[in-house]
Amino acid sequence: MPVICVDVMGSDQSPEVVLEGVRMALEKDQELEVLLAGADEFVTPFANKHNRAKALVTTEFIAMSEHPANAVRQKKDASIVRAAQAVKAGEADGLFSAGSTGAVLTAATFGIGRIKGVKRPALTLILPGLGGHKTVFLDTGANADVRPEVLVQF
């Protein structure tokens, strides 16, 4: 079963909104398992109520207003930092965060790493379309200044 680590604390919305989305996803996909990174008061009660959820208790989070690289370096116990570390350690197959794009990319780059030779990570977006067709968008705005050699790596 795939395990997705969810950054419960990074969103502008309350942790309860993120957890409601997790609850709906667990209900819809019976194969899904989640590792919830966040404050004990939110993740532990949820994990205790859902058998396919586990808690990864953290004591910090990165707010949208913080400088991404500085926050990731300084807040070692931030939910997004610990989520990326969980993927690197094999505790999760992927991660989800509704937090700061810069913080997510920085935490993933520092925590998980890049493929050898790749200078910059790129974001992808799958856009569902009519008739079940899907369109994949690459680099959906995270890189403002991209040189040709980086485009080739994408």
KEVO-286551 format. One record per atom (N, C-alpha, C, O): residue number from 1; residue in one letter; atom name; x, y, z. Coordinates in nm, 3 decimals. Layout:
KEVO-286551
    n  res  atom        X        Y        Z
  NUM    A    CA        X        Y        Z
...
//
This chain:
KEVO-286551
    n  res  atom        X        Y        Z
    1    M     N    0.083   -0.118    0.000
    1    M    CA    0.000    0.000    0.000
    1    M     C    0.088    0.125    0.000
    1    M     O    0.188    0.130    0.072
    2    P     N    0.051    0.225   -0.079
    2    P    CA    0.130    0.349   -0.078
    2    P     C    0.110    0.424    0.054
    2    P     O    0.000    0.430    0.108
    3    V     N    0.219    0.480    0.102
    3    V    CA    0.214    0.562    0.223
    3    V     C    0.250    0.705    0.183
    3    V     O    0.357    0.730    0.128
    4    I     N    0.161    0.798    0.212
    4    I    CA    0.184    0.938    0.183
    4    I     C    0.201    1.011    0.316
    4    I     O    0.117    1.001    0.405
    5    C     N    0.310    1.085    0.328
    5    C    CA    0.331    1.167    0.446
    5    C     C    0.264    1.302    0.421
    5    C     O    0.290    1.367    0.320
    6    V     N    0.179    1.342    0.512
    6    V    CA    0.102    1.466    0.498
    6    V     C    0.153    1.569    0.598
    6    V     O    0.157    1.544    0.719
    7    D     N    0.192    1.685    0.546
    7    D    CA    0.229    1.799    0.630
    7    D     C    0.098    1.862    0.677
    7    D     O    0.034    1.937    0.604
    8    V     N    0.060    1.832    0.798
    8    V    CA   -0.068    1.878    0.852
    8    V     C   -0.063    2.026    0.890
    8    V     O   -0.168    2.092    0.893
    9    M     N    0.055    2.080    0.917
    9    M    CA    0.066    2.213    0.975
    9    M     C    0.095    2.326    0.876
    9    M     O    0.080    2.442    0.912
   10    G     N    0.137    2.297    0.755
   10    G    CA    0.188    2.401    0.666
   10    G     C    0.086    2.490    0.598
   10    G     O    0.121    2.598    0.552
   11    S     N   -0.037    2.448    0.592
   11    S    CA   -0.139    2.519    0.515
   11    S     C   -0.183    2.649    0.580
   11    S     O   -0.171    2.667    0.702
   12    D     N   -0.234    2.741    0.498
   12    D    CA   -0.300    2.861    0.550
   12    D     C   -0.429    2.823    0.622
   12    D     O   -0.474    2.895    0.711
   13    Q     N   -0.486    2.711    0.582
   13    Q    CA   -0.607    2.661    0.647
   13    Q     C   -0.568    2.595    0.779
   13    Q     O   -0.451    2.568    0.804
   14    S     N   -0.666    2.569    0.861
   14    S    CA   -0.638    2.504    0.989
   14    S     C   -0.598    2.358    0.968
   14    S     O   -0.632    2.299    0.866
   15    P     N   -0.526    2.301    1.064
   15    P    CA   -0.495    2.158    1.055
   15    P     C   -0.621    2.072    1.041
   15    P     O   -0.617    1.966    0.978
   16    E     N   -0.731    2.117    1.099
   16    E    CA   -0.856    2.040    1.088
   16    E     C   -0.903    2.028    0.944
   16    E     O   -0.957    1.924    0.905
   17    V     N   -0.881    2.133    0.863
   17    V    CA   -0.920    2.128    0.722
   17    V     C   -0.836    2.024    0.648
   17    V     O   -0.888    1.945    0.569
   18    V     N   -0.705    2.024    0.673
   18    V    CA   -0.617    1.926    0.610
   18    V     C   -0.656    1.785    0.654
   18    V     O   -0.663    1.694    0.572
   19    L     N   -0.682    1.767    0.782
   19    L    CA   -0.720    1.635    0.832
   19    L     C   -0.854    1.588    0.777
   19    L     O   -0.873    1.468    0.757
   20    E     N   -0.945    1.678    0.752
   20    E    CA   -1.072    1.640    0.689
   20    E     C   -1.047    1.590    0.547
   20    E     O   -1.110    1.494    0.503
   21    G     N   -0.955    1.655    0.475
   21    G    CA   -0.917    1.607    0.343
   21    G     C   -0.853    1.469    0.349
   21    G     O   -0.879    1.385    0.264
   22    V     N   -0.770    1.447    0.449
   22    V    CA   -0.708    1.315    0.469
   22    V     C   -0.815    1.211    0.497
   22    V     O   -0.811    1.101    0.442
   23    R     N   -0.910    1.245    0.583
   23    R    CA   -1.019    1.152    0.615
   23    R     C   -1.096    1.113    0.488
   23    R     O   -1.128    0.996    0.467
   24    M     N   -1.125    1.211    0.404
   24    M    CA   -1.197    1.185    0.279
   24    M     C   -1.114    1.097    0.185
   24    M     O   -1.168    1.008    0.120
   25    A     N   -0.984    1.123    0.178
   25    A    CA   -0.896    1.043    0.091
   25    A     C   -0.889    0.898    0.140
   25    A     O   -0.892    0.806    0.059
   26    L     N   -0.880    0.879    0.271
   26    L    CA   -0.877    0.743    0.327
   26    L     C   -1.007    0.669    0.299
   26    L     O   -1.008    0.549    0.273
   27    E     N   -1.116    0.741    0.304
   27    E    CA   -1.247    0.682    0.277
   27    E     C   -1.259    0.641    0.130
   27    E     O   -1.316    0.537    0.098
   28    K     N   -1.206    0.724    0.042
   28    K    CA   -1.216    0.700   -0.102
   28    K     C   -1.120    0.591   -0.150
   28    K     O   -1.156    0.511   -0.237
   29    D     N   -1.000    0.587   -0.095
   29    D    CA   -0.896    0.493   -0.140
   29    D     C   -0.862    0.397   -0.026
   29    D     O   -0.789    0.433    0.067
   30    Q     N   -0.913    0.276   -0.035
   30    Q    CA   -0.893    0.177    0.071
   30    Q     C   -0.750    0.123    0.077
   30    Q     O   -0.714    0.054    0.172
   31    E     N   -0.668    0.155   -0.022
   31    E    CA   -0.528    0.112   -0.025
   31    E     C   -0.434    0.215    0.038
   31    E     O   -0.319    0.184    0.070
   32    L     N   -0.482    0.335    0.056
   32    L    CA   -0.399    0.445    0.103
   32    L     C   -0.366    0.434    0.251
   32    L     O   -0.452    0.399    0.333
   33    E     N   -0.241    0.464    0.284
   33    E    CA   -0.198    0.480    0.423
   33    E     C   -0.133    0.617    0.433
   33    E     O   -0.071    0.665    0.338
   34    V     N   -0.147    0.681    0.550
   34    V    CA   -0.090    0.813    0.567
   34    V     C   -0.004    0.819    0.693
   34    V     O   -0.031    0.753    0.793
   35    L     N    0.100    0.900    0.684
   35    L    CA    0.185    0.935    0.797
   35    L     C    0.165    1.084    0.816
   35    L     O    0.199    1.163    0.728
   36    L     N    0.110    1.124    0.929
   36    L    CA    0.070    1.262    0.952
   36    L     C    0.178    1.336    1.030
   36    L     O    0.204    1.305    1.146
   37    A     N    0.241    1.435    0.966
   37    A    CA    0.346    1.514    1.030
   37    A     C    0.285    1.642    1.086
   37    A     O    0.232    1.725    1.011
   38    G     N    0.292    1.657    1.218
   38    G    CA    0.236    1.777    1.277
   38    G     C    0.232    1.771    1.428
   38    G     O    0.285    1.680    1.491
   39    A     N    0.166    1.871    1.485
   39    A    CA    0.156    1.884    1.630
   39    A     C    0.079    1.767    1.689
   39    A     O   -0.021    1.721    1.634
   40    D     N    0.128    1.721    1.802
   40    D    CA    0.069    1.606    1.871
   40    D     C   -0.081    1.621    1.892
   40    D     O   -0.156    1.524    1.875
   41    E     N   -0.126    1.738    1.927
   41    E    CA   -0.268    1.760    1.957
   41    E     C   -0.359    1.736    1.836
   41    E     O   -0.479    1.715    1.853
   42    F     N   -0.303    1.740    1.715
   42    F    CA   -0.381    1.716    1.594
   42    F     C   -0.361    1.576    1.537
   42    F     O   -0.457    1.507    1.504
   43    V     N   -0.234    1.534    1.525
   43    V    CA   -0.206    1.410    1.452
   43    V     C   -0.232    1.284    1.534
   43    V     O   -0.277    1.183    1.480
   44    T     N   -0.205    1.287    1.664
   44    T    CA   -0.224    1.167    1.745
   44    T     C   -0.370    1.127    1.759
   44    T     O   -0.401    1.009    1.738
   45    P     N   -0.462    1.218    1.792
   45    P    CA   -0.602    1.177    1.799
   45    P     C   -0.656    1.124    1.666
   45    P     O   -0.734    1.028    1.663
   46    F     N   -0.614    1.186    1.555
   46    F    CA   -0.660    1.140    1.424
   46    F     C   -0.607    0.999    1.398
   46    F     O   -0.682    0.912    1.355
   47    A     N   -0.479    0.978    1.423
   47    A    CA   -0.419    0.845    1.400
   47    A     C   -0.483    0.740    1.488
   47    A     O   -0.498    0.625    1.445
   48    N     N   -0.521    0.775    1.608
   48    N    CA   -0.587    0.680    1.699
   48    N     C   -0.725    0.638    1.649
   48    N     O   -0.773    0.531    1.684
   49    K     N   -0.788    0.723    1.568
   49    K    CA   -0.922    0.693    1.516
   49    K     C   -0.921    0.624    1.381
   49    K     O   -1.024    0.570    1.339
   50    H     N   -0.807    0.626    1.311
   50    H    CA   -0.801    0.572    1.174
   50    H     C   -0.687    0.470    1.165
   50    H     O   -0.571    0.504    1.185
   51    N     N   -0.721    0.346    1.135
   51    N    CA   -0.620    0.240    1.138
   51    N     C   -0.516    0.250    1.027
   51    N     O   -0.412    0.184    1.037
   52    R     N   -0.538    0.328    0.924
   52    R    CA   -0.438    0.344    0.817
   52    R     C   -0.364    0.477    0.829
   52    R     O   -0.306    0.525    0.731
   53    A     N   -0.368    0.534    0.948
   53    A    CA   -0.297    0.661    0.974
   53    A     C   -0.203    0.643    1.092
   53    A     O   -0.236    0.580    1.192
   54    K     N   -0.084    0.701    1.078
   54    K    CA    0.014    0.702    1.186
   54    K     C    0.057    0.846    1.210
   54    K     O    0.054    0.929    1.120
   55    A     N    0.096    0.875    1.332
   55    A    CA    0.138    1.009    1.370
   55    A     C    0.290    1.023    1.367
   55    A     O    0.362    0.935    1.414
   56    L     N    0.337    1.132    1.311
   56    L    CA    0.477    1.173    1.316
   56    L     C    0.475    1.309    1.387
   56    L     O    0.455    1.413    1.324
   57    V     N    0.495    1.306    1.517
   57    V    CA    0.479    1.426    1.599
   57    V     C    0.596    1.521    1.578
   57    V     O    0.713    1.482    1.590
   58    T     N    0.564    1.647    1.547
   58    T    CA    0.664    1.751    1.529
   58    T     C    0.629    1.868    1.621
   58    T     O    0.516    1.881    1.668
   59    T     N    0.728    1.952    1.646
   59    T    CA    0.707    2.064    1.738
   59    T     C    0.712    2.200    1.669
   59    T     O    0.693    2.303    1.733
   60    E     N    0.738    2.200    1.538
   60    E    CA    0.750    2.326    1.464
   60    E     C    0.677    2.315    1.331
   60    E     O    0.648    2.205    1.284
   61    F     N    0.648    2.431    1.271
   61    F    CA    0.596    2.435    1.135
   61    F     C    0.650    2.560    1.068
   61    F     O    0.699    2.652    1.135
   62    I     N    0.641    2.564    0.936
   62    I    CA    0.689    2.679    0.860
   62    I     C    0.568    2.754    0.805
   62    I     O    0.489    2.699    0.729
   63    A     N    0.556    2.879    0.846
   63    A    CA    0.445    2.963    0.801
   63    A     C    0.470    3.015    0.660
   63    A     O    0.585    3.023    0.615
   64    M     N    0.363    3.050    0.591
   64    M    CA    0.374    3.103    0.455
   64    M     C    0.460    3.229    0.449
   64    M     O    0.524    3.256    0.348
   65    S     N    0.461    3.306    0.556
   65    S    CA    0.532    3.434    0.558
   65    S     C    0.683    3.420    0.581
   65    S     O    0.756    3.518    0.567
   66    E     N    0.730    3.302    0.615
   66    E    CA    0.872    3.283    0.647
   66    E     C    0.955    3.264    0.520
   66    E     O    0.907    3.214    0.419
   67    H     N    1.082    3.303    0.529
   67    H    CA    1.175    3.280    0.418
   67    H     C    1.200    3.130    0.410
   67    H     O    1.248    3.070    0.507
   68    P     N    1.169    3.066    0.297
   68    P    CA    1.174    2.920    0.289
   68    P     C    1.307    2.856    0.327
   68    P     O    1.312    2.768    0.413
   69    A     N    1.416    2.900    0.264
   69    A    CA    1.545    2.835    0.290
   69    A     C    1.589    2.855    0.434
   69    A     O    1.638    2.762    0.498
   70    N     N    1.573    2.976    0.486
   70    N    CA    1.612    3.002    0.625
   70    N     C    1.530    2.919    0.722
   70    N     O    1.583    2.860    0.816
   71    A     N    1.399    2.913    0.698
   71    A    CA    1.311    2.837    0.788
   71    A     C    1.345    2.688    0.786
   71    A     O    1.347    2.624    0.891
   72    V     N    1.369    2.633    0.668
   72    V    CA    1.403    2.490    0.659
   72    V     C    1.534    2.461    0.731
   72    V     O    1.547    2.359    0.797
   73    R     N    1.631    2.551    0.717
   73    R    CA    1.759    2.531    0.786
   73    R     C    1.746    2.543    0.938
   73    R     O    1.809    2.468    1.012
   74    Q     N    1.664    2.636    0.984
   74    Q    CA    1.654    2.663    1.127
   74    Q     C    1.555    2.573    1.200
   74    Q     O    1.577    2.539    1.316
   75    K     N    1.450    2.533    1.134
   75    K    CA    1.343    2.457    1.200
   75    K     C    1.354    2.309    1.164
   75    K     O    1.281    2.259    1.078
   76    K     N    1.445    2.242    1.229
   76    K    CA    1.473    2.101    1.199
   76    K     C    1.356    2.009    1.234
   76    K     O    1.346    1.899    1.180
   77    D     N    1.267    2.053    1.323
   77    D    CA    1.153    1.970    1.360
   77    D     C    1.022    2.019    1.298
   77    D     O    0.913    1.985    1.344
   78    A     N    1.034    2.100    1.192
   78    A    CA    0.914    2.147    1.122
   78    A     C    0.847    2.031    1.049
   78    A     O    0.914    1.939    1.003
   79    S     N    0.716    2.037    1.040
   79    S    CA    0.639    1.927    0.981
   79    S     C    0.683    1.896    0.838
   79    S     O    0.693    1.778    0.802
   80    I     N    0.709    1.996    0.755
   80    I    CA    0.749    1.969    0.617
   80    I     C    0.891    1.912    0.612
   80    I     O    0.920    1.827    0.527
   81    V     N    0.979    1.956    0.700
   81    V    CA    1.116    1.903    0.704
   81    V     C    1.113    1.756    0.744
   81    V     O    1.180    1.674    0.682
   82    R     N    1.037    1.724    0.846
   82    R    CA    1.026    1.585    0.892
   82    R     C    0.956    1.498    0.789
   82    R     O    0.988    1.379    0.776
   83    A     N    0.860    1.554    0.715
   83    A    CA    0.792    1.478    0.610
   83    A     C    0.891    1.438    0.501
   83    A     O    0.891    1.324    0.455
   84    A     N    0.975    1.532    0.459
   84    A    CA    1.076    1.501    0.358
   84    A     C    1.174    1.396    0.409
   84    A     O    1.214    1.307    0.334
   85    Q     N    1.214    1.406    0.534
   85    Q    CA    1.304    1.307    0.593
   85    Q     C    1.238    1.169    0.598
   85    Q     O    1.306    1.067    0.580
   86    A     N    1.108    1.165    0.621
   86    A    CA    1.036    1.037    0.624
   86    A     C    1.039    0.970    0.487
   86    A     O    1.051    0.848    0.477
   87    V     N    1.028    1.049    0.381
   87    V    CA    1.037    0.993    0.245
   87    V     C    1.177    0.940    0.221
   87    V     O    1.194    0.829    0.172
   88    K     N    1.278    1.019    0.256
   88    K    CA    1.418    0.977    0.238
   88    K     C    1.446    0.847    0.314
   88    K     O    1.518    0.760    0.264
   89    A     N    1.391    0.833    0.434
   89    A    CA    1.414    0.715    0.519
   89    A     C    1.332    0.594    0.477
   89    A     O    1.348    0.486    0.533
   90    G     N    1.243    0.611    0.378
   90    G    CA    1.161    0.499    0.333
   90    G     C    1.037    0.476    0.417
   90    G     O    0.968    0.375    0.400
   91    E     N    1.006    0.568    0.509
   91    E    CA    0.886    0.556    0.591
   91    E     C    0.761    0.596    0.513
   91    E     O    0.649    0.560    0.550
   92    A     N    0.780    0.670    0.404
   92    A    CA    0.669    0.714    0.319
   92    A     C    0.715    0.709    0.174
   92    A     O    0.834    0.721    0.144
   93    D     N    0.618    0.693    0.085
   93    D    CA    0.648    0.686   -0.059
   93    D     C    0.644    0.823   -0.125
   93    D     O    0.700    0.842   -0.233
   94    G     N    0.579    0.917   -0.062
   94    G    CA    0.567    1.052   -0.116
   94    G     C    0.515    1.143   -0.008
   94    G     O    0.485    1.099    0.103
   95    L     N    0.505    1.271   -0.042
   95    L    CA    0.453    1.364    0.058
   95    L     C    0.356    1.461   -0.005
   95    L     O    0.361    1.489   -0.125
   96    F     N    0.270    1.513    0.079
   96    F    CA    0.172    1.615    0.039
   96    F     C    0.181    1.729    0.138
   96    F     O    0.187    1.709    0.259
   97    S     N    0.183    1.851    0.084
   97    S    CA    0.177    1.969    0.169
   97    S     C    0.101    2.077    0.096
   97    S     O    0.117    2.097   -0.024
   98    A     N    0.017    2.147    0.169
   98    A    CA   -0.051    2.265    0.117
   98    A     C    0.021    2.390    0.167
   98    A     O   -0.036    2.499    0.167
   99    G     N    0.145    2.373    0.209
   99    G    CA    0.223    2.482    0.264
   99    G     C    0.296    2.562    0.157
   99    G     O    0.269    2.549    0.038
  100    S     N    0.387    2.644    0.202
  100    S    CA    0.467    2.730    0.116
  100    S     C    0.541    2.648    0.010
  100    S     O    0.613    2.554    0.043
  101    T     N    0.520    2.683   -0.116
  101    T    CA    0.587    2.612   -0.226
  101    T     C    0.738    2.615   -0.208
  101    T     O    0.805    2.513   -0.227
  102    G     N    0.791    2.730   -0.171
  102    G    CA    0.935    2.742   -0.150
  102    G     C    0.984    2.651   -0.038
  102    G     O    1.090    2.589   -0.050
  103    A     N    0.909    2.644    0.070
  103    A    CA    0.948    2.558    0.182
  103    A     C    0.940    2.411    0.143
  103    A     O    1.026    2.332    0.181
  104    V     N    0.837    2.374    0.069
  104    V    CA    0.823    2.234    0.025
  104    V     C    0.939    2.196   -0.066
  104    V     O    1.001    2.092   -0.046
  105    L     N    0.969    2.279   -0.165
  105    L    CA    1.080    2.249   -0.256
  105    L     C    1.213    2.245   -0.182
  105    L     O    1.296    2.158   -0.207
  106    T     N    1.235    2.340   -0.092
  106    T    CA    1.361    2.343   -0.017
  106    T     C    1.374    2.221    0.073
  106    T     O    1.479    2.157    0.076
  107    A     N    1.268    2.189    0.146
  107    A    CA    1.272    2.072    0.235
  107    A     C    1.293    1.944    0.156
  107    A     O    1.369    1.856    0.198
  108    A     N    1.226    1.932    0.042
  108    A    CA    1.242    1.812   -0.040
  108    A     C    1.382    1.803   -0.099
  108    A     O    1.443    1.696   -0.102
  109    T     N    1.434    1.916   -0.146
  109    T    CA    1.569    1.917   -0.204
  109    T     C    1.674    1.882   -0.100
  109    T     O    1.762    1.800   -0.125
  110    F     N    1.666    1.945    0.017
  110    F    CA    1.762    1.917    0.125
  110    F     C    1.738    1.780    0.188
  110    F     O    1.833    1.708    0.218
  111    G     N    1.612    1.745    0.207
  111    G    CA    1.578    1.623    0.281
  111    G     C    1.582    1.497    0.199
  111    G     O    1.628    1.393    0.246
  112    I     N    1.534    1.503    0.075
  112    I    CA    1.528    1.385   -0.011
  112    I     C    1.645    1.382   -0.107
  112    I     O    1.703    1.276   -0.132
  113    G     N    1.680    1.497   -0.160
  113    G    CA    1.790    1.507   -0.255
  113    G     C    1.741    1.509   -0.399
  113    G     O    1.622    1.493   -0.426
  114    R     N    1.835    1.528   -0.489
  114    R    CA    1.804    1.532   -0.633
  114    R     C    1.875    1.417   -0.702
  114    R     O    1.970    1.359   -0.649
  115    I     N    1.828    1.385   -0.819
  115    I    CA    1.896    1.289   -0.905
  115    I     C    2.031    1.350   -0.944
  115    I     O    2.040    1.469   -0.971
  116    K     N    2.134    1.269   -0.946
  116    K    CA    2.268    1.317   -0.979
  116    K     C    2.265    1.392   -1.113
  116    K     O    2.210    1.343   -1.212
  117    G     N    2.323    1.510   -1.113
  117    G    CA    2.331    1.591   -1.233
  117    G     C    2.216    1.689   -1.251
  117    G     O    2.224    1.778   -1.336
  118    V     N    2.110    1.675   -1.173
  118    V    CA    1.997    1.767   -1.183
  118    V     C    2.025    1.886   -1.092
  118    V     O    2.048    1.871   -0.972
  119    K     N    2.022    2.006   -1.151
  119    K    CA    2.055    2.126   -1.076
  119    K     C    1.935    2.182   -0.999
  119    K     O    1.950    2.232   -0.887
  120    R     N    1.818    2.175   -1.059
  120    R    CA    1.699    2.231   -0.995
  120    R     C    1.582    2.134   -1.004
  120    R     O    1.563    2.068   -1.107
  121    P     N    1.505    2.126   -0.898
  121    P    CA    1.383    2.045   -0.905
  121    P     C    1.274    2.120   -0.980
  121    P     O    1.278    2.243   -0.991
  122    A     N    1.178    2.047   -1.030
  122    A    CA    1.062    2.107   -1.097
  122    A     C    0.936    2.048   -1.038
  122    A     O    0.933    1.931   -0.999
  123    L     N    0.833    2.128   -1.033
  123    L    CA    0.703    2.080   -0.988
  123    L     C    0.623    2.030   -1.107
  123    L     O    0.635    2.083   -1.217
  124    T     N    0.543    1.929   -1.084
  124    T    CA    0.449    1.885   -1.188
  124    T     C    0.308    1.895   -1.134
  124    T     O    0.284    1.889   -1.013
  125    L     N    0.216    1.910   -1.226
  125    L    CA    0.075    1.921   -1.193
  125    L     C   -0.001    1.835   -1.292
  125    L     O    0.018    1.848   -1.413
  126    I     N   -0.087    1.748   -1.243
  126    I    CA   -0.171    1.667   -1.330
  126    I     C   -0.309    1.731   -1.331
  126    I     O   -0.374    1.742   -1.227
  127    L     N   -0.352    1.772   -1.449
  127    L    CA   -0.481    1.837   -1.464
  127    L     C   -0.580    1.738   -1.525
  127    L     O   -0.565    1.699   -1.640
  128    P     N   -0.681    1.697   -1.447
  128    P    CA   -0.780    1.604   -1.502
  128    P     C   -0.865    1.674   -1.607
  128    P     O   -0.904    1.790   -1.591
  129    G     N   -0.893    1.603   -1.714
  129    G    CA   -0.973    1.660   -1.822
  129    G     C   -1.094    1.577   -1.854
  129    G     O   -1.122    1.477   -1.787
  130    L     N   -1.165    1.618   -1.955
  130    L    CA   -1.285    1.547   -1.998
  130    L     C   -1.251    1.409   -2.051
  130    L     O   -1.144    1.389   -2.110
  131    G     N   -1.339    1.315   -2.031
  131    G    CA   -1.320    1.180   -2.084
  131    G     C   -1.207    1.104   -2.019
  131    G     O   -1.157    1.007   -2.076
  132    G     N   -1.165    1.145   -1.901
  132    G    CA   -1.058    1.073   -1.832
  132    G     C   -0.918    1.111   -1.877
  132    G     O   -0.820    1.058   -1.825
  133    H     N   -0.906    1.202   -1.972
  133    H    CA   -0.774    1.245   -2.018
  133    H     C   -0.707    1.329   -1.911
  133    H     O   -0.773    1.402   -1.836
  134    K     N   -0.577    1.318   -1.905
  134    K    CA   -0.500    1.395   -1.808
  134    K     C   -0.390    1.469   -1.881
  134    K     O   -0.329    1.416   -1.974
  135    T     N   -0.364    1.590   -1.838
  135    T    CA   -0.256    1.670   -1.893
  135    T     C   -0.156    1.696   -1.780
  135    T     O   -0.194    1.734   -1.670
  136    V     N   -0.029    1.675   -1.810
  136    V    CA    0.075    1.697   -1.711
  136    V     C    0.145    1.829   -1.744
  136    V     O    0.195    1.848   -1.855
  137    F     N    0.148    1.918   -1.646
  137    F    CA    0.221    2.043   -1.658
  137    F     C    0.350    2.028   -1.578
  137    F     O    0.349    1.975   -1.467
  138    L     N    0.459    2.075   -1.635
  138    L    CA    0.588    2.066   -1.568
  138    L     C    0.636    2.206   -1.533
  138    L     O    0.623    2.299   -1.613
  139    D     N    0.691    2.220   -1.416
  139    D    CA    0.742    2.346   -1.363
  139    D     C    0.632    2.451   -1.359
  139    D     O    0.628    2.543   -1.440
  140    T     N    0.544    2.433   -1.264
  140    T    CA    0.426    2.517   -1.253
  140    T     C    0.452    2.644   -1.171
  140    T     O    0.371    2.681   -1.086
  141    G     N    0.563    2.709   -1.197
  141    G    CA    0.589    2.839   -1.137
  141    G     C    0.692    2.846   -1.027
  141    G     O    0.718    2.955   -0.976
  142    A     N    0.751    2.737   -0.989
  142    A    CA    0.846    2.740   -0.878
  142    A     C    0.981    2.799   -0.919
  142    A     O    1.052    2.854   -0.835
  143    N     N    1.016    2.788   -1.045
  143    N    CA    1.144    2.840   -1.093
  143    N     C    1.118    2.962   -1.181
  143    N     O    1.064    2.950   -1.291
  144    A     N    1.156    3.079   -1.131
  144    A    CA    1.129    3.203   -1.204
  144    A     C    1.235    3.230   -1.311
  144    A     O    1.204    3.292   -1.413
  145    D     N    1.356    3.186   -1.289
  145    D    CA    1.465    3.215   -1.381
  145    D     C    1.533    3.083   -1.417
  145    D     O    1.612    3.029   -1.339
  146    V     N    1.502    3.032   -1.536
  146    V    CA    1.553    2.901   -1.576
  146    V     C    1.639    2.914   -1.701
  146    V     O    1.597    2.972   -1.801
  147    R     N    1.759    2.860   -1.695
  147    R    CA    1.851    2.859   -1.809
  147    R     C    1.823    2.737   -1.897
  147    R     O    1.762    2.641   -1.851
  148    P     N    1.865    2.740   -2.023
  148    P    CA    1.839    2.628   -2.115
  148    P     C    1.887    2.493   -2.062
  148    P     O    1.818    2.393   -2.081
  149    E     N    2.005    2.488   -1.998
  149    E    CA    2.056    2.359   -1.949
  149    E     C    1.968    2.301   -1.838
  149    E     O    1.962    2.179   -1.821
  150    V     N    1.899    2.386   -1.765
  150    V    CA    1.807    2.338   -1.662
  150    V     C    1.679    2.286   -1.727
  150    V     O    1.623    2.186   -1.684
  151    L     N    1.633    2.355   -1.831
  151    L    CA    1.513    2.308   -1.904
  151    L     C    1.532    2.168   -1.958
  151    L     O    1.440    2.086   -1.954
  152    V     N    1.650    2.139   -2.008
  152    V    CA    1.679    2.005   -2.060
  152    V     C    1.669    1.901   -1.949
  152    V     O    1.624    1.790   -1.973
  153    Q     N    1.711    1.936   -1.828
  153    Q    CA    1.705    1.843   -1.715
  153    Q     C    1.562    1.815   -1.672
  153    Q     O    1.534    1.706   -1.621
  154    F     N    1.473    1.910   -1.691
  154    F    CA    1.333    1.888   -1.654
  154    F     C    1.278    1.773   -1.735
  154    F     O    1.161    1.738   -1.720
//
